[in-house]
Amino acid sequence: MKKNIFLIGLLIGTFWSAPTAGQTVEAFRPPPQIGETLELSGMVQVIWGDPPPRSDLPSSHHYELITERGDKWYLDLDRELVEKAGGLLALSQSQVTASGKVSRIIVPQMDVDTIVRINAEAEDEMRTLTGSQRYIWILMRFADNPSTPQPNYWFMDQALGGRPSMDHYWREVSYNNINLEGSVVLGWFNLPHPRSYYVYDIDPNDPDDELDGQRTLDDCIALADPYVDFTGYRGFHMCYNDVLDCCSYGGEAWLTLDGETRYWSVTWLADWGWGNQDVIAHETGHSLGWPHSSGPYGDTYDSNWDVMSHACGECIYSDPEYGNLAVNTISYNKDLLGWIHPLHQYTAPTYPVVTTLWLNNLAVVPPAGRLLMARIRWPGDYNRFFTIERRRFTGYDQNLPDQTVVIHQINPFRERPAYVVDSDMMGNPNDEGARWDRGETFWDSTNGVIVTIEDSDASGSKITLTNSGRVDSYVNYFASGYEDGSPVDPWNTFNEGYGATYPTGTVYIIPGTYATQQTLLKHTTLRRWGNSGTVTLGN
């Protein structure tokens, strides 16, 4: 069996489910055997597992394949296969054909050798999410625990009340692109079995008990089905009156409900999960398809800039009824669902360019002329890029580490695509090294990226960025045509030459008058280009 971070069964908090009667193993004639080679086609669903905040337990996620016959298989995928398929986000909610060897029968699992997305081009189109996203809160009591932790109306307020309800939160995060109008609460229902029926030792390689997600899902749907037409809803939150295993969970499930077959947004929430606004916001994010983000240090929950990492940020502000308050999410996630209008974002072109722009506070729609997000792609690689955003103590961002510019390095092939850029690499993606303020410059000499924070006001920051950084740049105001800062094709304005030169580098300037004002913020050397003449900067 492959040893890798996607290995099902060796991760603490991995989400398990056993086949129900008449499913999976019994569906085969004859049943599959360990080591047998199979080819399966179907729909991929991804489930993320999250332990309680500050528990020091790791996160988990895993891939499930729902075949055309309705059988569920766990897929053991190594990193190389995931990357070849386009990354975690590309595999999520995709139709695939996978082949490999059977590695487990009781809880069917395949060690995958090849996996191919069938409709990759169509699936890679942006998934724009707008309008009412109705969820069903389904409240359930284990048969051996009759307690009712909160009344039904408590959950109605959590769903549709004022701040900090889920409806209020998602309106702000999405710039009113989505809301939860029409969501309902059902229950409390009495599950037909005790907790030990749903949480037990499934994995022989792990002494801890694991949640049987299929059993809970089947019984939850059966209890709620007489009272609701599922087809009118995006998905449902399964809320339990006790702990589950280590975690609460969020993701999508390929199901047929009330005659409709599609992906449904689903969460499994332990009592501590639905009891805190930040946790249910985090798991809802997973149910919308968002992955985790983090710092660059291997810890999933170390970034206080994103609800999809350490969900409540600094966790200073909370609500007496609904617990820890979630921070906003990062610009990368908002753009994944089409919430940042093209007029409110900037992507540097592939040719050499130096651009100055204003980034507005990410939590609110900007005024004309200001942006929410800037993006600089790596040379020769369309998929990898940096995002730049401005964060302030506004709305749900009261729990941020600071008011500042934040930069993320994006690689969609990773388990966590977005890493906070932390200049000091001291293990904390929330400290000064990750906060880019006036007079500071981020640069990546490998990819030629430079971002300088020029100024700031009450709502945003002025930045200059380039994809054409050089140690030494050349400027000649007589130049025309193609520009890249080289002696052959110099920039024709001082602002461009200065903006595209690394700190500690040198700007060589042809004598002349460069009238544009420029505040010098970087430790960059300015030199005359040539042996005579005067260089005049400014009016």
VEXDRENPA-597370 format. One record per residue (C-alpha): residue number from 0; residue in one letter; y, x, z. Coordinates in Angstrom, 1 decimal. Layout:
# VEXDRENPA-597370
pos  code  yy  xx  zz
NUM  a  Y  X  Z
...
END
This chain:
# VEXDRENPA-597370
pos  code  yy  xx  zz
0  m  0.0  0.0  0.0
1  k  3.4  1.3  -0.9
2  k  5.6  2.4  2.0
3  n  9.2  1.3  1.4
4  i  11.9  -0.9  2.7
5  f  10.7  -3.9  0.8
6  l  7.2  -3.7  2.3
7  i  6.2  -7.1  3.6
8  g  4.6  -7.0  7.0
9  l  5.9  -3.7  8.3
10  l  9.4  -4.8  9.0
11  i  10.3  -6.1  12.5
12  g  11.5  -9.7  11.9
13  t  9.8  -10.1  8.6
14  f  9.5  -13.8  7.7
15  w  5.9  -15.0  7.2
16  s  4.3  -18.2  6.1
17  a  0.6  -19.1  5.7
18  p  -0.8  -21.4  3.0
19  t  -1.0  -25.0  3.8
20  a  -4.2  -27.0  3.3
21  g  -5.1  -27.2  -0.4
22  q  -2.7  -24.5  -1.3
23  t  -2.8  -20.9  -2.5
24  v  -6.3  -19.5  -1.9
25  e  -8.0  -22.8  -2.3
26  a  -6.1  -23.4  -5.5
27  f  -8.0  -20.6  -7.3
28  r  -11.4  -21.1  -8.8
29  p  -12.8  -18.6  -7.8
30  p  -10.4  -17.3  -5.1
31  p  -8.8  -13.9  -5.7
32  q  -10.3  -10.8  -4.1
33  i  -8.7  -7.9  -2.4
34  g  -8.0  -5.3  -5.1
35  e  -8.2  -7.7  -8.0
36  t  -5.6  -7.4  -10.7
37  l  -3.6  -10.5  -11.4
38  e  -0.6  -11.6  -13.5
39  l  1.5  -14.3  -12.1
40  s  4.5  -16.2  -13.4
41  g  7.0  -18.2  -11.5
42  m  10.3  -18.4  -9.6
43  v  11.5  -15.7  -7.2
44  q  13.1  -16.7  -3.9
45  v  14.6  -14.2  -1.4
46  i  14.7  -14.8  2.4
47  w  16.9  -12.7  4.8
48  g  16.1  -12.4  8.5
49  d  18.7  -11.6  11.1
50  p  18.1  -10.9  14.8
51  p  20.5  -11.9  17.5
52  p  23.8  -10.0  17.5
53  r  23.8  -6.7  19.4
54  s  20.0  -6.9  19.8
55  d  19.5  -3.5  18.0
56  l  16.7  -5.0  16.0
57  p  16.7  -4.4  12.2
58  s  17.3  -6.9  9.5
59  s  14.7  -7.9  7.0
60  h  14.4  -9.5  3.6
61  h  11.5  -10.2  1.4
62  y  10.6  -11.6  -2.0
63  e  8.4  -14.7  -2.6
64  l  7.0  -15.9  -5.9
65  i  6.4  -19.6  -6.4
66  t  4.0  -19.8  -9.3
67  e  3.8  -22.5  -11.9
68  r  0.9  -24.1  -9.9
69  g  3.1  -24.2  -6.8
70  d  1.3  -21.3  -5.0
71  k  3.3  -18.9  -2.9
72  w  2.8  -15.2  -3.1
73  y  4.6  -12.4  -1.2
74  l  5.6  -9.6  -3.5
75  d  5.5  -6.0  -2.3
76  l  8.1  -4.3  -4.5
77  d  9.2  -0.7  -4.4
78  r  12.8  0.3  -5.0
79  e  12.2  1.6  -8.5
80  l  10.8  -1.8  -9.6
81  v  13.7  -3.6  -8.0
82  e  16.2  -1.4  -9.8
83  k  14.5  -1.7  -13.2
84  a  14.6  -5.5  -12.8
85  g  18.4  -5.3  -12.2
86  g  18.5  -5.2  -8.4
87  l  18.0  -7.6  -5.5
88  l  20.7  -10.0  -6.7
89  a  19.3  -10.1  -10.2
90  l  15.8  -10.9  -8.9
91  s  17.1  -13.6  -6.6
92  q  16.7  -17.1  -8.2
93  s  15.1  -15.6  -11.3
94  q  12.0  -16.5  -13.4
95  v  9.6  -13.6  -13.7
96  t  6.2  -12.4  -14.7
97  a  4.6  -10.0  -12.2
98  s  1.4  -8.1  -12.3
99  g  -0.4  -6.1  -9.7
100  k  -3.3  -6.0  -7.2
101  v  -4.1  -8.5  -4.5
102  s  -3.5  -6.8  -1.1
103  r  -3.9  -9.8  1.2
104  i  -5.6  -13.3  0.8
105  i  -5.0  -15.2  4.0
106  v  -1.3  -14.9  3.5
107  p  -1.4  -14.1  -0.3
108  q  0.4  -10.9  -1.3
109  m  0.5  -8.8  -4.4
110  d  1.3  -5.1  -4.6
111  v  3.4  -5.3  -7.7
112  d  3.1  -2.8  -10.6
113  t  5.3  -4.5  -13.1
114  i  7.9  -7.3  -12.9
115  v  9.9  -8.7  -15.8
116  r  12.6  -11.3  -15.7
117  i  12.0  -13.9  -18.4
118  n  15.5  -15.2  -18.9
119  a  17.5  -12.2  -17.7
120  e  20.5  -12.6  -20.0
121  a  21.1  -16.3  -19.2
122  e  20.6  -15.7  -15.5
123  d  23.1  -12.8  -15.3
124  e  25.9  -15.1  -16.2
125  m  28.3  -15.7  -13.3
126  r  27.2  -18.4  -10.9
127  t  30.5  -20.3  -10.3
128  l  30.3  -22.5  -7.2
129  t  32.8  -25.3  -6.8
130  g  33.1  -28.8  -5.3
131  s  31.3  -30.4  -2.4
132  q  28.3  -28.5  -1.2
133  r  26.5  -31.0  1.0
134  y  24.1  -29.8  3.6
135  i  21.7  -31.7  5.9
136  w  21.5  -30.5  9.5
137  i  17.9  -31.3  10.5
138  l  17.5  -31.1  14.3
139  m  13.9  -30.5  15.6
140  r  12.2  -30.2  19.0
141  f  8.9  -28.4  19.4
142  a  6.2  -30.7  20.8
143  d  6.0  -28.7  24.0
144  n  9.8  -28.6  24.6
145  p  11.5  -32.0  24.9
146  s  14.9  -30.6  25.6
147  t  18.0  -31.7  23.6
148  p  20.4  -28.8  23.8
149  q  23.3  -30.7  22.2
150  p  23.9  -34.3  21.1
151  n  23.9  -35.3  17.4
152  y  27.7  -35.7  17.4
153  w  28.1  -32.0  18.4
154  f  26.5  -31.0  15.1
155  m  28.6  -33.4  13.2
156  d  31.7  -31.7  14.5
157  q  30.1  -28.3  13.6
158  a  29.6  -29.6  10.1
159  l  32.8  -31.6  9.3
160  g  35.3  -31.3  12.2
161  g  38.4  -29.2  12.3
162  r  38.6  -25.5  12.9
163  p  36.1  -23.9  13.4
164  s  33.7  -26.2  11.6
165  m  31.6  -25.1  8.6
166  d  33.7  -27.3  6.3
167  h  36.9  -25.7  7.6
168  y  35.5  -22.2  7.3
169  w  34.2  -22.5  3.8
170  r  37.4  -24.1  2.5
171  e  39.3  -21.0  3.6
172  v  36.8  -18.5  2.5
173  s  36.5  -20.1  -1.0
174  y  40.3  -20.8  -1.5
175  n  39.3  -24.5  -1.4
176  n  36.8  -24.1  -4.3
177  i  34.1  -25.6  -2.1
178  n  33.8  -27.9  0.9
179  l  31.0  -29.5  2.9
180  e  32.2  -33.2  2.5
181  g  29.3  -35.6  2.7
182  s  27.1  -33.4  4.9
183  v  25.0  -35.3  7.4
184  v  23.0  -34.6  10.6
185  l  19.5  -36.0  11.2
186  g  17.5  -35.9  14.4
187  w  16.5  -34.9  16.9
188  f  13.0  -35.1  15.5
189  n  9.9  -34.3  17.5
190  l  7.7  -31.8  15.7
191  p  4.0  -32.7  15.7
192  h  2.9  -29.3  17.1
193  p  4.0  -26.9  19.9
194  r  6.0  -23.8  19.2
195  s  2.8  -21.7  19.3
196  y  1.6  -23.5  16.1
197  y  4.7  -22.3  14.2
198  v  5.2  -18.9  15.9
199  y  2.1  -16.8  16.3
200  d  0.6  -13.4  15.4
201  i  0.2  -13.6  11.7
202  d  0.5  -10.0  10.8
203  p  -2.5  -7.9  12.0
204  n  -0.5  -4.8  11.8
205  d  2.2  -6.0  14.2
206  p  1.5  -7.2  17.7
207  d  4.5  -9.5  17.8
208  d  4.4  -13.1  16.8
209  e  6.0  -14.2  13.5
210  l  7.5  -17.4  12.4
211  d  5.3  -19.4  9.9
212  g  8.1  -20.5  7.7
213  q  5.9  -22.7  5.5
214  r  4.7  -24.8  8.4
215  t  8.1  -25.3  9.8
216  l  9.5  -26.2  6.3
217  d  6.7  -28.6  5.5
218  d  7.0  -30.5  8.8
219  c  10.8  -30.5  8.7
220  i  10.8  -32.1  5.2
221  a  8.2  -34.6  6.2
222  l  10.2  -35.7  9.3
223  a  13.5  -36.0  7.4
224  d  12.3  -37.5  4.1
225  p  12.2  -41.1  5.2
226  y  15.8  -41.0  6.2
227  v  17.5  -39.1  3.3
228  d  17.4  -38.7  -0.5
229  f  17.4  -34.9  -0.7
230  t  18.6  -34.9  -4.3
231  g  22.2  -35.6  -3.2
232  y  22.4  -32.3  -1.2
233  r  22.6  -28.6  -1.9
234  g  20.2  -27.8  1.0
235  f  19.6  -28.0  4.7
236  h  19.9  -26.2  8.0
237  m  16.7  -26.5  10.1
238  c  18.0  -26.3  13.7
239  y  15.4  -25.8  16.5
240  n  15.7  -26.3  20.2
241  d  14.2  -22.9  21.1
242  v  14.0  -19.3  19.8
243  l  11.8  -18.7  16.8
244  d  10.4  -15.2  16.5
245  c  12.9  -12.4  16.5
246  c  15.3  -13.9  14.1
247  s  17.2  -16.7  12.3
248  y  16.8  -16.9  8.5
249  g  18.7  -17.8  5.4
250  g  17.9  -17.9  1.7
251  e  16.8  -20.2  -1.1
252  a  13.6  -22.1  -1.6
253  w  12.1  -23.3  -4.9
254  l  11.0  -26.9  -4.0
255  t  10.3  -30.3  -5.5
256  l  12.0  -32.9  -3.3
257  d  12.4  -36.5  -4.2
258  g  11.3  -35.8  -7.7
259  e  13.8  -32.9  -8.3
260  t  12.6  -29.3  -8.7
261  r  15.2  -26.6  -8.2
262  y  16.4  -24.0  -5.7
263  w  17.6  -25.4  -2.4
264  s  19.8  -23.6  0.0
265  v  17.8  -23.3  3.3
266  t  18.3  -21.8  6.8
267  w  16.0  -21.5  9.8
268  l  18.2  -21.4  12.9
269  a  17.0  -20.6  16.4
270  d  19.0  -22.1  19.2
271  w  21.2  -19.0  19.5
272  g  21.7  -19.2  15.7
273  w  23.1  -22.7  15.3
274  g  24.9  -22.2  18.7
275  n  27.3  -19.6  17.3
276  q  29.7  -20.2  14.4
277  d  29.4  -16.7  13.1
278  v  25.6  -16.8  12.8
279  i  25.4  -20.1  11.0
280  a  28.2  -18.9  8.7
281  h  26.2  -15.7  8.0
282  e  22.9  -17.6  7.3
283  t  24.8  -20.1  5.1
284  g  26.1  -17.0  3.1
285  h  22.5  -16.0  2.5
286  s  21.6  -19.5  1.4
287  l  24.4  -19.2  -1.2
288  g  22.8  -15.9  -2.4
289  w  24.9  -13.3  -0.7
290  p  23.2  -10.1  0.5
291  h  24.2  -8.0  3.5
292  s  27.0  -5.4  3.3
293  s  27.5  -2.4  5.6
294  g  28.9  1.0  6.2
295  p  27.2  3.9  4.4
296  y  25.1  4.9  7.4
297  g  21.9  2.7  7.1
298  d  22.9  0.1  9.7
299  t  23.0  -3.4  8.4
300  y  25.3  -4.8  11.0
301  d  27.9  -2.1  11.5
302  s  30.8  -3.4  9.3
303  n  33.3  -5.6  11.0
304  w  35.0  -6.4  7.7
305  d  32.4  -9.0  6.5
306  v  30.7  -12.0  7.8
307  m  27.6  -10.7  5.9
308  s  27.4  -7.7  8.1
309  h  28.6  -7.9  11.8
310  a  29.5  -11.5  11.4
311  c  32.1  -11.9  14.1
312  g  33.9  -8.6  13.4
313  e  35.4  -7.3  16.6
314  c  34.2  -10.5  18.3
315  i  37.5  -10.8  20.3
316  y  38.2  -14.4  19.5
317  s  35.6  -17.2  20.1
318  d  35.5  -20.9  20.5
319  p  34.5  -22.5  23.8
320  e  32.1  -25.0  22.0
321  y  30.9  -23.1  18.9
322  g  30.8  -19.5  20.1
323  n  31.7  -16.4  18.2
324  l  34.0  -16.9  15.2
325  a  33.1  -15.4  11.9
326  v  35.4  -13.2  9.9
327  n  36.1  -13.7  6.2
328  t  33.8  -12.2  3.5
329  i  34.7  -9.3  1.2
330  s  36.2  -9.7  -2.3
331  y  32.9  -8.6  -3.9
332  n  31.1  -11.7  -2.5
333  k  33.9  -14.1  -3.3
334  d  33.9  -12.8  -6.9
335  l  30.1  -13.3  -7.2
336  l  30.7  -17.1  -6.8
337  g  33.7  -17.2  -9.1
338  w  36.2  -17.8  -6.3
339  i  38.8  -15.1  -7.4
340  h  40.6  -16.4  -10.4
341  p  40.9  -13.8  -13.3
342  l  44.7  -13.9  -12.8
343  h  44.2  -12.7  -9.2
344  q  42.1  -9.7  -9.9
345  y  42.5  -6.4  -11.8
346  t  39.7  -4.4  -13.4
347  a  40.7  -0.9  -14.7
348  p  39.9  -0.6  -18.4
349  t  37.4  2.1  -19.7
350  y  40.2  4.2  -21.2
351  p  42.4  6.5  -19.1
352  v  45.1  4.5  -17.2
353  v  47.3  4.7  -14.1
354  t  48.3  1.3  -12.6
355  t  50.5  0.2  -9.8
356  l  50.0  -3.3  -8.3
357  w  50.4  -5.4  -5.2
358  l  47.3  -6.6  -3.3
359  n  47.8  -9.7  -1.3
360  n  46.0  -10.7  1.9
361  l  42.5  -11.6  0.9
362  a  42.3  -14.7  3.1
363  v  44.9  -16.7  1.2
364  v  45.7  -17.5  -2.4
365  p  48.5  -15.0  -3.5
366  p  51.9  -15.8  -4.9
367  a  52.6  -15.1  -8.6
368  g  52.4  -11.4  -9.5
369  r  50.1  -10.5  -6.6
370  l  46.3  -10.0  -6.7
371  l  43.4  -10.4  -4.3
372  m  41.1  -7.7  -5.7
373  a  41.1  -4.5  -7.7
374  r  38.0  -3.0  -9.3
375  i  37.5  0.5  -10.8
376  r  34.2  1.0  -12.6
377  w  32.4  4.4  -12.6
378  p  32.7  6.2  -16.0
379  g  29.7  5.3  -18.2
380  d  28.3  2.9  -15.7
381  y  29.4  -0.8  -16.0
382  n  27.4  -1.9  -12.9
383  r  28.7  0.5  -10.3
384  f  32.3  0.3  -9.1
385  f  34.8  0.4  -6.3
386  t  36.6  -2.7  -5.0
387  i  40.0  -2.5  -3.2
388  e  41.3  -5.4  -1.0
389  r  44.0  -6.0  1.6
390  r  43.1  -7.5  5.0
391  r  45.4  -9.0  7.6
392  f  45.0  -11.0  10.8
393  t  45.2  -14.4  9.0
394  g  42.9  -17.4  9.5
395  y  39.4  -16.4  10.3
396  d  40.3  -12.7  9.9
397  q  41.7  -12.6  13.5
398  n  38.6  -10.7  14.5
399  l  39.2  -7.8  12.0
400  p  39.4  -4.2  13.2
401  d  42.9  -3.8  11.8
402  q  45.4  -4.9  9.1
403  t  44.8  -2.5  6.3
404  v  43.4  -1.8  2.8
405  v  39.6  -1.6  2.7
406  i  37.6  0.0  -0.1
407  h  34.0  -0.7  -0.9
408  q  31.6  1.2  -3.1
409  i  29.4  -1.3  -5.1
410  n  25.9  -0.6  -6.4
411  p  24.1  -3.9  -7.1
412  f  20.7  -2.2  -7.3
413  r  20.8  -1.4  -3.5
414  e  19.4  -3.6  -0.8
415  r  23.0  -3.8  0.5
416  p  25.2  -3.6  -2.6
417  a  28.6  -3.1  -0.8
418  y  29.2  0.0  1.4
419  v  32.5  0.5  3.2
420  v  34.2  3.7  2.0
421  d  34.7  5.7  5.2
422  s  36.5  9.0  4.7
423  d  35.6  10.8  7.9
424  m  31.8  9.9  7.7
425  m  31.7  9.8  11.5
426  g  29.3  6.9  11.7
427  n  31.8  4.1  12.2
428  p  32.9  2.1  9.1
429  n  35.7  0.4  11.2
430  d  37.6  3.4  12.4
431  e  40.6  5.1  11.0
432  g  38.6  6.7  8.3
433  a  37.9  3.3  6.8
434  r  41.5  2.1  7.0
435  w  43.7  3.0  4.1
436  d  47.3  2.7  5.1
437  r  50.7  3.7  3.6
438  g  50.8  7.4  2.5
439  e  47.0  7.7  2.4
440  t  44.9  8.5  -0.7
441  f  41.3  7.9  -1.4
442  w  39.8  10.0  -4.2
443  d  36.3  10.5  -5.7
444  s  36.4  13.6  -7.9
445  t  32.9  12.8  -9.3
446  n  34.0  9.6  -10.9
447  g  37.7  10.4  -11.3
448  v  38.9  7.6  -9.1
449  i  42.2  7.9  -7.1
450  v  43.7  5.1  -5.0
451  t  47.1  5.8  -3.2
452  i  48.6  3.3  -0.8
453  e  52.3  3.3  -1.7
454  d  53.8  0.6  0.5
455  s  53.1  -2.6  2.4
456  d  54.8  -5.8  3.7
457  a  53.8  -8.8  5.8
458  s  51.3  -10.1  3.2
459  g  50.0  -7.2  1.2
460  s  50.0  -3.6  0.0
461  k  51.3  -1.8  -3.0
462  i  48.7  0.6  -4.5
463  t  48.5  3.0  -7.4
464  l  45.0  3.6  -8.8
465  t  43.4  5.4  -11.7
466  n  40.1  6.0  -13.3
467  s  41.3  9.3  -14.8
468  g  41.8  11.7  -11.8
469  r  42.2  15.4  -12.4
470  v  42.8  18.4  -10.3
471  d  45.6  19.4  -12.6
472  s  47.5  16.9  -14.8
473  y  50.1  17.4  -17.5
474  v  53.2  15.4  -18.3
475  n  55.3  15.4  -21.4
476  y  57.8  12.6  -21.9
477  f  57.8  13.3  -25.6
478  a  54.1  12.5  -25.9
479  s  52.8  9.4  -27.6
480  g  49.5  7.8  -28.4
481  y  46.3  8.6  -26.4
482  e  46.9  9.9  -22.9
483  d  44.5  11.4  -20.4
484  g  46.5  14.0  -18.5
485  s  45.1  17.0  -20.3
486  p  47.3  19.6  -22.0
487  v  46.3  18.2  -25.4
488  d  47.0  14.5  -24.5
489  p  49.4  14.6  -21.5
490  w  50.8  11.6  -19.7
491  n  54.3  10.7  -20.9
492  t  55.7  9.5  -17.5
493  f  55.9  11.3  -14.2
494  n  54.4  8.3  -12.3
495  e  51.2  8.5  -14.4
496  g  50.8  12.3  -14.0
497  y  51.4  12.1  -10.2
498  g  49.2  9.1  -9.8
499  a  46.3  10.7  -11.6
500  t  46.3  14.0  -9.7
501  y  44.1  14.6  -6.7
502  p  45.8  15.7  -3.5
503  t  45.9  19.5  -3.4
504  g  46.1  19.4  -7.2
505  t  49.1  20.3  -9.5
506  v  51.2  18.2  -11.8
507  y  52.6  20.3  -14.7
508  i  55.8  18.7  -16.1
509  i  57.6  19.5  -19.4
510  p  61.3  19.9  -18.6
511  g  63.3  16.7  -19.0
512  t  64.7  13.8  -17.1
513  y  62.1  11.4  -15.7
514  a  64.2  8.5  -14.5
515  t  61.6  6.3  -12.7
516  q  61.8  6.5  -9.0
517  q  58.6  7.8  -7.3
518  t  58.0  8.2  -3.6
519  l  55.9  11.3  -3.0
520  l  53.1  10.5  -0.7
521  k  50.3  13.0  -1.6
522  h  50.2  16.7  -0.9
523  t  50.3  17.4  -4.6
524  t  52.1  20.4  -6.1
525  l  54.7  19.9  -8.8
526  r  55.3  22.7  -11.3
527  r  57.4  23.1  -14.5
528  w  55.2  23.2  -17.6
529  g  56.6  26.2  -19.5
530  n  58.8  29.2  -18.7
531  s  62.3  27.5  -19.0
532  g  64.2  24.3  -18.6
533  t  64.9  21.8  -15.8
534  v  62.8  18.9  -14.6
535  t  64.8  16.0  -13.1
536  l  62.9  13.3  -11.2
537  g  64.6  10.0  -10.5
538  n  68.0  8.7  -11.5
END
